[in-house]
Amino acid sequence: MTGFARADGEGLGISWVWEVKSVNGKTLDLRLRLAPGFDALEPQLRAMVTQRFRRGNFSANLTVTRTAPATVRINREALTQLLGLMNQLAGEVEAAPPRLDGLLALRGVVETVEDDEDAVIEERRLAVLGSWATALDRLAIARAEEGARLAVLLQSQLGEMAALVAAAGQCAAAQPAAIRERLLKMLASLTDLVSGISEERVAQEMALLVARSDVREELERLRAHLDQAADLLQQREAVGRRLDFLCQELNREANTLCSKSADLDLTRIGLSLKAGVEQFREQVQNIE
């Protein structure tokens, strides 16, 4: 299920922004990009995601900007080494004496010092962690809104499949009689070629043909699976994996329906049902 959320904050000398998004996924996966100094939060961040969600591919980015001025100092060791090298080269290279602004512009001479106390750093991490919880709450709301729209579509697809199963039931109800009539016609056409066929043999062949073409059990299982899927859509919990399993069972029964069909109309209904199951399965991938 897709979704996007953003949460930000400012205080303790920094400002920060969380951006988190989710896309469809069979399992739960989280990719984090954290600002320097906040890597220690990763175990807690992951734990909070697993508490709220069951599956999906999540990616989150934390941007932190310092708002308080940092302490600047001169790296005297590096400056001393540079001056020593220039003194050594003074007799070999003709050049104007270095200016102070030029020396300070050299890399490594001027350093920015993070002199924050451990207590301040911990407070910042807690504040950022609180914003993470806010971002996840907003993401859950966004996913729930998409889920409500998706539920309408899934229920419509279930209704279409139920209608196909009902139509298949009407075709199947006439199958035993149709098979018997077709078998009798076949036997009648073979009377001149094969003589002495007993009524018992005819009954055995007819029973075998009817049994192979009887799809009533498949239709009953299809109805049961569709009813179960409809019940799952009403539950307020993670049902995506159970719906995945039901899609497999629905597809299996639809395949059997087509393979056992002795009627052109029933075959067409079975193929339409297979297409409906596949469309339903694609949407189920968006369900948590």
N, C-alpha and C positions, 0 to 999 in steps of 0.2 A: 504494500500500500504506500502510495507516495504522499509526501508532505514536506513542508518547509517551515522553519521557525527561527526567530532571531531574538536575542536578549542581550542587553548591554547594561553597563554600570560605570560608576566613577567614584573614586575615593581612595584614601590612603596613598595619594601620590601617583595613581595610575588611572587609566580608563581602559575598559575592555569591551569586546563584542564577541558574542557567541553566534555562530551560524550553523544550523544543523538541518540536514535533509535526509529523507528516507525514500527508497525505491523498492520495488518488489524483490522478494528473495524467499527461497524455500527455507532457509535457516536464518539465524540472527548473526549479523556480522557488523562490526563497528570499526571504522577507520578514523583515527584522531590525528589532527595537526595542532599541536599545542605550542604556545609561545615559550621561549626559553625561561626556565625557572619554574615551570608549572607541570613538568613531567611527573612529579610525585603524585599528582592527582589522578593519574590514569586508572589505577585499580578502583577508586571510588566512582569515577565517571562511568566505567564499564558496568559496575554493579548497579548503578542507578538505572541504566538502560535495560538491563535484564529484569529488573523489578517491574518495569512499565510495559515492556513489549516482548513478544514471543518470536517474531520472525520479521525479516526485512534487512536490506542493506543500508546501513546508516553511515553517514560521513559528517564529521563536525570539525569546525575550524575555530580556534581561539586566537584573537588578535588583541595584544596588550600594548598600550602606549603610555609612556611615562609622562605625567603632567607636572610633577615637581622637578625643579632644576637639579641636575646631578652635580656631584662634586668633581672638580677638575684639578689635576695635580701634574707636576713636571716629573717625568721619569729621569732623575738626575744621573742614574747609572748610564742610561742610553745617551744622554746629552754629553756626559764626560767622554764616552768612547768616541763620539762623533768629533768632538773638539780635539781629542788626541790624534785622530786620523788626519784632520785638517792641518794640524801642526806638523805632522810628519811629511805631508805633501807640500807644505809651504815653500820649501826650497827646491822642489822639483817642478811645480806648476805655478805659472804666473796667473794669479786671480785676485780679485778684490776680496777684502775680508768679508766674512759672512755677516748678514744683518740678523738682528734678533728675530724679526718676524719670519725670516726664511728658516731659521733654526726651529722655531716653534711649529712651522708647517710640516717639518719632516715627520714621517710616520714613526710612531712609537715614542716621540718625545713628550707629547701631551696625551694624557690618559683620562678617561672618564671612570670614576670610581663609584661602584655601587656599595655605599656604606650603610645600607638599610639593616636594621637590627633583625634578629631572627623572629622576634615577636611580631614585627610589622609584616615580614614576609608571610608568616603563618596567617595573619589576619587577611592579607590580600588573597591567599589561596581559599580561605573560607568564603570570602565575598564572591569570588569567581565561581566557587562550587554552588553557592546559592543561586547565581544566575543560570548555571547549568540546569538546575532543577526547574527554574522558570521556563527555560527554552524547551525542555522535555514536555512540560505541561502543555505549552502552546502547540508543540508538535503533535501531541496526542489529540488535541482538539481538532487540528487540521485533518488528521487521519480519520477521526470519527466522522467529520463532515463528509469526507469522501466516501467513507463506508456506508453512510446513510443513503447517498446517491447510488452507490453500487448495489445495495440491498434491493432497491426497486428493480434494477435491471435483472438481477439474479432471480428474483421472484417471478418476473415476467418470463424468463427463459424456462424456469421450472414449469410454469403454466403451459408453455408451448410443448414441452416434452410430455407432460401429462396428457395433453390433447392427442398427441401422436400415439401414445400407448393406448388410449381409449379407442382410437381409430383402428389400431392393430387388433385390439380385442374383438372388434366387430368383424374384421376379416377372418380372424382365427376361429370364430364361433362357427363359421360355415365350412371350415376346412375338412372336418371328418366326413361330412356328407359329400363334399366335392371330391375328396380323394376316393371314396367308395364308388362314386359314379364314374370317375376316370378309370379306376381299376376294372370295373365291370365292362366298360367299353373296350379296354385293352384285351380283356379275356375273350370278349365276343369276337373281336377282330382276329384272334388267334385260334378260334374254334376249328377252323378248317385245317390249321397247321398242327395243332396239338390236340389230340383227343384223349378222352378219359381223365380229365382233371377233376379230382374229387372236390366236393363242396368244402370238405375240411381243409384241403390245401388252399383253396381260395380264401377261406376265413383266416388262415395263418398269414398268408401274404398280405391280406388287407390289414390285419392287426399290426403287422410289422411296419407297413408303410405309414399307417396312422400314427404309430408311436414315434417314428422318426420325424414326423412333421408336426407333432403336437407342441405348440409354443405357449401353452397356458401357464406352465411353471415360470417360464422366462418373463411373461407379462406380469405375473404376481410379484416376482422379485423386483422388476422395474418399478412397479407401483410402490412397493415397500421402500426402495432406495429413494425415490422421489419424495415420499412422505418424510423420511428421515432427514433428507437435505433441507426440506422446508422447516422442520423443527429446529435444525441447527442454526438456520438463519435468524431465528427468533431469540437465540441465546446471546447473552451479553458476556461472552468470554471468547478466548481464542479457539476457533473452530476450523481454521484453514486446512490443517493437516487431515482432519477427519473428512472434510469435504473433498480433499484430494483423493482419499481412499474411495469415497463413494463414486467419484468420477470414473475411477478404474473399474469398479463393479458395474456401473451403468454401461460403460463401453463394452465390457465383456458380454453382458446380456444382449445388448444391441447386435453385437457380432453374431451371437448364437441365433438370434431371431432371424437375421438375414440368411444364415447358412441353412436353417431348417425350413425356411419359407418355401411353400409350393405354390405360391400365388404371386403374380406380378405386382399387384397393388400392395400386398404385404411387404414385398421386397423394397418397394419404393418408400414405404413408411419407415422401414428399418434403416434405410440409408439416410433419410431425413433425420431420424432419431440419432444416428451416429454423428451427423453434422451438428445437431443441437447439443449433444454431450460435449463435443470438442469446443464449441463456443462457450459453454458453461465452464469447462475446465480452464480455459484461458482467463476468464474473469475471476475464477476461484484463486488464481495465483496472486491476486491483489488482496485476498482476505488474510488477516493475521491468524 
